Amino acid sequence: MWKGAPASNFGLARQLRVRLTAAELLMWDKLKNKQFKGYKFRRQHPIHKFIVDFYCHELKLIIEIDGKYHDAEEQQIEDFKRSELLQFQGLHEIRFNNEEIINDIDLVLKKLTGLINSLPQP
């Protein structure tokens, strides 16, 4: 759980866990049950006023999987503001788009490994 997350986000997060996209399902299959480097990831996790796709508390790492609507200029502005706020909270974020996940999950996991290796170790 995250301090400051509105109670309504917990119910919404529960609903989103049931309706993962194909890319989110593929990523979750690689992250669940501490399969990825022994880290525990949560899916559709409330943080502050947002629900993030994947979150590892130990690393303070957010993974976002972006669909096409993130290509719109207005959404990019909102994503930037959101990223700034989350970084201000001391969190790290990495974003991938659906196509990256579906077309080359191994490359995505390599990029994720590179980021994790660059983070301060818990």
C-alpha positions as a printed Julia matrix, in Angstrom:
122×3 Matrix{Float64}:
   0.0     0.0     0.0
   1.09    3.55   -0.62
   0.58    6.5     1.64
  -1.7     9.09    0.14
  -3.43    6.8    -2.35
  -7.17    7.5    -2.37
  -9.31    4.58   -1.19
 -11.2     4.58   -4.5
  -7.99    3.67   -6.35
  -7.71    0.33   -4.56
 -11.02   -0.91   -5.98
 -10.13    0.41   -9.42
  -6.71   -1.26   -9.24
  -8.41   -4.56   -8.41
 -10.6    -4.2   -11.52
  -7.6    -3.33  -13.69
  -5.76   -6.46  -12.53
  -8.53   -8.52  -14.07
  -8.37   -6.63  -17.39
  -4.65   -6.55  -18.24
  -3.69   -5.84  -21.84
  -1.83   -8.48  -23.86
   1.44   -6.61  -23.28
   0.78   -6.28  -19.53
  -0.01  -10.0   -19.31
   3.23  -10.88  -21.07
   5.23   -8.61  -18.77
   3.43   -9.88  -15.67
   4.28  -13.45  -16.7
   7.98  -12.47  -16.47
   7.69  -10.46  -13.22
   5.3   -12.43  -11.02
   6.36  -14.68   -8.14
   9.79  -13.01   -7.87
  10.84  -14.61  -11.18
  12.73  -11.53  -12.31
  16.0   -11.22  -10.37
  14.22  -12.23   -7.15
  12.35   -8.91   -6.85
   8.7    -8.75   -5.86
   6.6    -6.75   -8.29
   2.99   -5.74   -7.85
   0.67   -5.12  -10.79
  -1.8    -2.26  -11.09
  -0.59   -0.75   -7.83
  -1.97    2.5    -6.33
   0.73    5.1    -5.69
  -0.21    8.61   -4.68
  -3.19    9.53   -6.9
  -2.14    7.15   -9.69
  -2.32    3.46  -10.46
   0.95    2.24  -11.94
   1.22   -0.84  -14.14
   3.99   -2.55  -12.12
   5.79   -1.55   -8.95
   8.72   -2.98   -6.97
   8.86   -1.46   -3.49
  12.36   -2.76   -2.78
  13.77   -0.91   -5.81
  11.25    1.95   -5.7
  10.76    1.14   -9.38
   7.71    1.72  -11.54
   7.3     0.01  -14.91
   4.73    1.54  -17.24
   3.44   -0.15  -20.4
   2.1     2.47  -22.79
  -0.58    1.99  -25.41
  -1.09    4.15  -28.49
  -2.97    6.89  -26.61
   0.32    7.83  -24.94
   1.5     9.07  -28.36
  -0.94   12.0   -28.21
   0.7    15.3   -27.26
  -1.78   16.0   -24.45
  -1.15   12.58  -22.92
   2.62   13.03  -23.19
   2.31   16.26  -21.2
   0.25   14.46  -18.53
   2.72   11.56  -18.46
   5.6    14.01  -17.99
   3.85   15.75  -15.08
   3.05   12.4   -13.51
   6.65   11.19  -13.91
   7.97   14.36  -12.28
   5.66   13.93   -9.3
   6.62   10.27   -8.86
  10.33   11.1    -9.16
   9.84   13.79   -6.51
   8.54   10.97   -4.28
  11.9     9.2    -4.75
  10.63    6.66   -7.27
  12.29    5.5   -10.49
  10.26    4.9   -13.63
  10.83    3.13  -16.92
   8.35    3.12  -19.79
   7.88    0.66  -22.62
   5.24    0.62  -25.32
   3.02   -2.35  -26.08
   4.89   -3.18  -29.28
   8.25   -3.4   -27.49
   6.82   -5.91  -25.02
   5.01   -8.03  -27.59
   7.73   -7.97  -30.27
  10.86   -8.43  -28.12
  10.27   -9.15  -24.45
  13.87  -10.34  -24.08
  15.21   -6.93  -25.13
  12.78   -5.26  -22.72
  14.07   -7.44  -19.89
  17.67   -6.57  -20.84
  16.82   -2.85  -20.67
  15.11   -3.4   -17.34
  18.15   -5.27  -16.03
  20.39   -2.39  -17.13
  18.23    0.11  -15.26
  18.12   -2.04  -12.13
  21.9    -2.43  -12.19
  22.27    1.36  -12.34
  20.01    1.97   -9.31
  21.36    2.31   -5.78
  21.16   -1.18   -4.3
  18.61   -1.61   -1.49
